[in-house]
Amino acid sequence: MKTNNKLVAIILAAGLGKRMKSDKAKVLHEINGKPMILYILETANKIAGNNIVVVVGNQAEKVRKVVSNDYSVLFALQKEQLGTGDAVKCALPLLPEYSEQVLILCGDVSLLSFDTVKKLYEDHIKSDRDVSVLAVKIGNPKGYGRMIMDERNCVSGIIEEADANDEQKSINIINSGVYCIKRDFLEYSINKIEANNAQGEFYLTDVVKIGYSENKKVGAMIGQDSEEILGVNSMEELMVVESIMQKRMIL
């Protein structure tokens, strides 16, 4: 697949990673000897070329240095950790003028394959959606945002675990944190997000709710491999992801 200059990727890499209990920025922790952010950058580069904006915050200069050794990208600074919605908002002024679609990825999701990202993008374009979310079905959804679907199988919202009631917590289709969004709708909706949730943060997931409430085309692609969307928030999770990656390299 040729890189698409109408597509720009935003990679969220500003998090503190408190649960890592480490002095090193979360996305710089290594998986098989390579900083985890470089895996997702490789995937983003295959589909978006150098149309990539990396949002940095914690240890911003160190992250910039590691990324710049291998990739020519732009960097947006998130000065305060105010949530994913705020992180994306910091990146918007740097998007190339000609870009029409925005792919949003997380810097700690190292197992996400180019094939899955490509399918999401193609599904998004084919369906002419305003917002597309990569979702997966898993046995134990604890800790993840749940996908709320209506009777037409449209995504009406994503509820974070901390804000979910018991019925919502039983939903086993979860948000991967990977999105494809029409640029004009992203720029419009990001300014309507409010921090009225348990964490007091601006959730990017609210873009879905705003889109649905305004009759925009909002949908999900259900990925086939739940391991691909595993994020890393602790040393234990880092070891799990490293183990999966080692097995995949053997196959």
C-alpha positions as CSV (number, residue, x, y, z in Angstrom):
1,M,0.0,0.0,0.0
2,K,1.3,3.4,-0.9
3,T,1.5,6.0,1.9
4,N,-1.5,8.3,1.7
5,N,-0.7,12.1,1.9
6,K,-4.4,12.8,2.8
7,L,-3.9,10.8,6.0
8,V,-2.0,12.1,9.0
9,A,-1.2,10.1,12.1
10,I,-1.1,11.4,15.6
11,I,0.7,9.3,18.2
12,L,0.0,9.9,21.8
13,A,3.2,9.6,23.8
14,A,3.0,12.2,26.6
15,G,1.9,10.0,29.5
16,L,3.6,9.8,32.8
17,G,3.3,6.0,33.1
18,K,3.1,6.2,37.0
19,R,2.4,2.5,37.3
20,M,5.7,1.6,35.6
21,K,7.4,2.8,38.8
22,S,10.4,3.9,36.8
23,D,12.3,7.1,36.1
24,K,12.1,6.5,32.4
25,A,9.3,7.8,30.2
26,K,6.8,5.0,29.6
27,V,7.2,4.9,25.8
28,L,11.0,4.7,26.1
29,H,10.8,1.4,27.9
30,E,12.3,-1.3,25.7
31,I,10.6,-4.4,24.2
32,N,13.2,-6.8,22.8
33,G,15.8,-4.1,23.1
34,K,13.8,-1.4,21.2
35,P,11.9,1.5,22.7
36,M,8.2,0.6,22.5
37,I,7.2,3.8,20.7
38,L,9.4,2.8,17.7
39,Y,7.1,-0.1,17.0
40,I,4.0,2.0,16.5
41,L,6.0,4.6,14.6
42,E,7.1,1.9,12.1
43,T,3.4,1.0,11.6
44,A,2.3,4.7,11.3
45,N,5.1,5.4,8.8
46,K,4.0,2.6,6.5
47,I,0.6,4.1,6.1
48,A,1.1,7.8,6.6
49,G,4.7,8.3,5.6
50,N,6.2,11.3,7.4
51,N,2.8,12.8,8.0
52,I,3.1,12.0,11.7
53,V,2.7,14.2,14.8
54,V,4.0,12.8,18.1
55,V,2.5,14.3,21.2
56,V,5.2,14.5,23.9
57,G,5.0,15.6,27.5
58,N,6.8,13.6,30.2
59,Q,10.6,13.6,29.4
60,A,9.7,15.3,26.1
61,E,13.3,16.0,25.0
62,K,14.4,12.4,25.6
63,V,11.4,11.1,23.6
64,R,12.1,13.6,20.8
65,K,15.7,12.4,20.6
66,V,14.9,8.7,20.4
67,V,12.2,9.2,17.8
68,S,14.2,11.7,15.7
69,N,17.1,9.2,15.4
70,D,14.9,7.0,13.1
71,Y,12.0,9.2,11.9
72,S,11.3,12.6,10.5
73,V,8.2,13.7,12.3
74,L,6.6,16.7,14.0
75,F,6.3,17.0,17.8
76,A,3.5,18.7,19.8
77,L,4.0,19.4,23.5
78,Q,1.3,18.6,26.0
79,K,2.3,20.7,28.9
80,E,-0.2,19.3,31.4
81,Q,-1.6,15.7,31.6
82,L,-5.2,16.7,30.9
83,G,-6.3,13.6,29.0
84,T,-6.3,12.1,25.5
85,G,-8.7,14.8,24.2
86,D,-6.3,17.5,25.3
87,A,-3.3,15.6,23.8
88,V,-5.0,15.5,20.4
89,K,-5.9,19.1,20.6
90,C,-2.2,20.0,21.1
91,A,-1.4,18.2,17.9
92,L,-4.1,19.8,15.6
93,P,-2.2,23.0,14.8
94,L,0.7,20.9,13.3
95,L,-1.4,18.8,10.9
96,P,-0.5,19.4,7.2
97,E,-3.1,21.6,5.5
98,Y,-3.7,18.9,2.8
99,S,-4.6,16.1,5.3
100,E,-8.2,15.1,5.3
101,Q,-8.2,12.0,7.6
102,V,-6.6,11.6,11.0
103,L,-5.4,8.3,12.4
104,I,-4.9,8.4,16.2
105,L,-2.6,5.8,17.8
106,C,-1.1,5.3,21.3
107,G,2.6,5.2,21.8
108,D,2.4,2.1,24.1
109,V,0.5,-0.3,21.7
110,S,3.5,-2.0,20.2
111,L,1.8,-5.1,18.9
112,L,-0.6,-3.3,16.6
113,S,0.0,-4.5,13.1
114,F,0.1,-2.5,9.8
115,D,-2.5,-4.9,8.4
116,T,-5.0,-4.0,11.1
117,V,-4.4,-0.3,10.8
118,K,-4.7,-0.6,7.0
119,K,-8.1,-2.4,7.3
120,L,-9.4,0.2,9.7
121,Y,-8.5,3.0,7.4
122,E,-9.9,1.3,4.3
123,D,-13.1,0.4,6.2
124,H,-13.4,4.1,7.4
125,I,-13.0,5.4,3.8
126,K,-15.3,2.8,2.2
127,S,-18.1,3.4,4.8
128,D,-17.5,7.2,4.5
129,R,-17.7,7.6,8.3
130,D,-16.9,10.7,10.3
131,V,-15.5,8.5,13.1
132,S,-14.2,4.9,13.0
133,V,-13.0,3.1,16.1
134,L,-11.0,0.0,16.3
135,A,-12.7,-2.3,18.8
136,V,-12.1,-5.9,19.9
137,K,-14.1,-8.5,21.8
138,I,-12.3,-9.9,24.9
139,G,-13.2,-12.3,27.7
140,N,-12.2,-10.0,30.5
141,P,-12.9,-6.4,29.6
142,K,-11.8,-5.0,33.1
143,G,-9.9,-1.8,32.8
144,Y,-11.0,-0.9,29.2
145,G,-13.5,1.6,27.9
146,R,-16.7,-0.2,26.7
147,M,-18.3,0.3,23.3
148,I,-21.9,1.3,23.6
149,M,-23.8,0.2,20.5
150,D,-27.4,1.1,19.5
151,E,-30.0,-1.2,17.8
152,R,-28.5,-0.3,14.4
153,N,-25.0,-1.4,15.5
154,C,-23.8,2.2,15.4
155,V,-21.5,3.3,18.2
156,S,-23.3,5.7,20.4
157,G,-20.5,6.2,22.9
158,I,-17.6,4.8,24.8
159,I,-17.7,4.6,28.5
160,E,-14.5,4.4,30.6
161,E,-14.4,1.8,33.4
162,A,-14.3,4.5,36.1
163,D,-17.5,6.0,34.8
164,A,-19.4,2.7,33.9
165,N,-22.3,1.2,35.8
166,D,-22.6,-2.6,36.4
167,E,-24.6,-3.2,33.2
168,Q,-22.0,-1.3,31.1
169,K,-19.1,-3.1,32.7
170,S,-20.6,-6.4,31.5
171,I,-20.0,-5.3,27.8
172,N,-17.1,-7.3,26.3
173,I,-16.5,-5.2,23.2
174,I,-13.8,-2.7,24.1
175,N,-12.2,0.4,22.8
176,S,-8.6,-0.1,21.5
177,G,-7.8,3.6,21.7
178,V,-7.2,3.6,17.9
179,Y,-9.3,5.9,15.7
180,C,-9.7,7.2,12.2
181,I,-11.5,10.5,12.1
182,K,-12.4,13.0,9.4
183,R,-10.1,16.0,10.1
184,D,-12.9,18.7,9.8
185,F,-15.1,16.8,12.3
186,L,-12.2,16.2,14.7
187,E,-11.3,19.9,14.7
188,Y,-15.0,20.8,15.3
189,S,-15.7,18.2,18.0
190,I,-12.5,18.4,20.0
191,N,-13.5,21.9,21.2
192,K,-16.8,20.6,22.5
193,I,-15.3,18.0,24.9
194,E,-15.8,18.7,28.6
195,A,-13.9,17.3,31.6
196,N,-17.0,16.2,33.5
197,N,-15.9,12.6,34.4
198,A,-14.4,10.7,37.4
199,Q,-10.9,11.6,36.3
200,G,-11.4,15.3,35.5
201,E,-9.8,14.8,32.1
202,F,-10.7,15.6,28.5
203,Y,-11.5,12.2,27.0
204,L,-11.0,11.7,23.3
205,T,-13.7,9.1,23.5
206,D,-16.3,12.0,23.8
207,V,-15.7,12.7,20.1
208,V,-17.7,9.5,19.5
209,K,-20.6,10.7,21.7
210,I,-20.6,14.1,20.1
211,G,-20.7,12.6,16.6
212,Y,-23.5,10.2,17.4
213,S,-25.6,13.0,19.1
214,E,-25.2,15.1,15.9
215,N,-26.2,12.3,13.6
216,K,-22.7,11.9,12.2
217,K,-21.6,8.5,10.8
218,V,-19.9,6.8,13.7
219,G,-18.9,3.1,13.6
220,A,-16.5,0.5,14.7
221,M,-14.4,-2.2,13.1
222,I,-14.0,-5.2,15.3
223,G,-10.4,-6.4,15.1
224,Q,-9.7,-10.2,15.1
225,D,-6.7,-10.2,17.5
226,S,-7.2,-8.8,21.0
227,E,-3.5,-9.2,21.8
228,E,-2.7,-6.5,19.2
229,I,-4.3,-3.7,21.3
230,L,-2.6,-4.5,24.6
231,G,-1.2,-1.3,26.1
232,V,1.7,-1.2,28.6
233,N,1.0,0.5,31.9
234,S,3.2,-1.6,34.2
235,M,6.3,-3.7,34.2
236,E,4.1,-6.8,34.3
237,E,2.3,-5.7,31.1
238,L,5.6,-4.9,29.5
239,M,6.8,-8.5,30.1
240,V,3.5,-9.9,28.7
241,V,3.8,-7.8,25.5
242,E,7.5,-8.8,25.1
243,S,6.7,-12.5,25.5
244,I,3.9,-12.2,22.8
245,M,6.2,-10.4,20.5
246,Q,9.0,-13.0,20.9
247,K,6.5,-15.8,20.1
248,R,5.4,-13.9,16.9
249,M,8.9,-13.5,15.7
250,I,9.5,-17.2,15.9
251,L,6.3,-18.0,13.9
